[in-house]
């Protein structure tokens, strides 16, 4: 069986945003990643819409998710 070396393999963007918002809270998440979808009336749905259209912001979310999961384990 082939196993991917990508640490994000099988992790959806929704799962990352949900984890980060629960782990840090929206206020802290908006401080860590300075984007309006985390600062102004944040929600999972609005964040996903923005992140799916904005590669640089998605990359920041992925990086923070990886750091947070490693730190948690």
C-alpha positions as CSV (number, residue, x, y, z in Angstrom):
1,X,0.0,0.0,0.0
2,X,1.3,3.4,-1.0
3,X,1.5,6.1,1.7
4,X,1.9,9.7,0.9
5,X,4.8,11.7,2.4
6,X,2.6,14.8,2.4
7,X,1.7,15.6,6.0
8,X,-1.5,17.3,4.8
9,X,-2.6,14.3,2.7
10,X,-6.3,13.6,3.5
11,X,-6.7,16.8,5.6
12,X,-9.3,19.1,4.2
13,X,-9.1,22.9,4.3
14,X,-12.4,22.8,6.4
15,X,-10.8,20.5,8.9
16,X,-7.7,22.8,9.2
17,X,-9.8,26.0,9.7
18,X,-12.1,24.2,12.2
19,X,-9.2,22.9,14.2
20,X,-7.4,26.3,14.2
21,X,-10.5,28.3,15.1
22,X,-11.3,25.9,18.0
23,X,-7.6,25.7,19.1
24,X,-6.8,29.4,19.1
25,X,-10.2,31.1,18.8
26,X,-11.0,33.6,16.0
27,X,-9.4,36.6,17.8
28,X,-6.0,34.9,18.2
29,X,-6.2,33.3,14.8
30,X,-6.7,36.8,13.3
31,X,-3.6,37.9,15.1
32,X,-1.5,35.0,14.0
33,X,-2.7,35.2,10.3
34,X,-3.6,38.8,9.5
35,X,-6.5,38.3,7.1
36,X,-9.9,39.8,7.3
37,X,-11.9,36.6,7.1
38,X,-10.5,35.8,10.5
39,X,-10.9,39.3,11.9
40,X,-14.2,40.7,10.6
41,X,-17.3,38.6,11.4
42,X,-15.4,35.3,11.0
43,X,-17.1,32.0,10.1
44,X,-15.9,28.7,8.7
45,X,-17.9,29.2,5.5
46,X,-16.6,32.7,4.8
47,X,-13.1,31.7,5.6
48,X,-13.2,28.7,3.3
49,X,-14.6,30.8,0.4
50,X,-11.7,33.3,0.8
51,X,-9.0,30.7,1.3
52,X,-10.0,28.6,-1.7
53,X,-9.5,31.7,-3.9
54,X,-6.3,33.0,-2.2
55,X,-3.3,30.7,-2.4
56,X,-1.0,32.8,-0.3
57,X,-3.5,32.9,2.6
58,X,-4.2,29.1,2.3
59,X,-0.5,28.5,2.5
60,X,-0.3,30.5,5.8
61,X,-3.2,28.4,7.2
62,X,-1.5,25.2,6.2
63,X,1.8,26.2,7.8
64,X,0.1,27.2,11.1
65,X,-2.0,24.0,11.1
66,X,1.2,21.9,10.7
67,X,3.0,23.8,13.5
68,X,0.0,23.5,15.7
69,X,-0.6,19.8,15.2
70,X,3.1,19.1,15.8
71,X,3.2,21.2,18.9
72,X,0.0,19.6,20.2
73,X,1.4,16.0,19.7
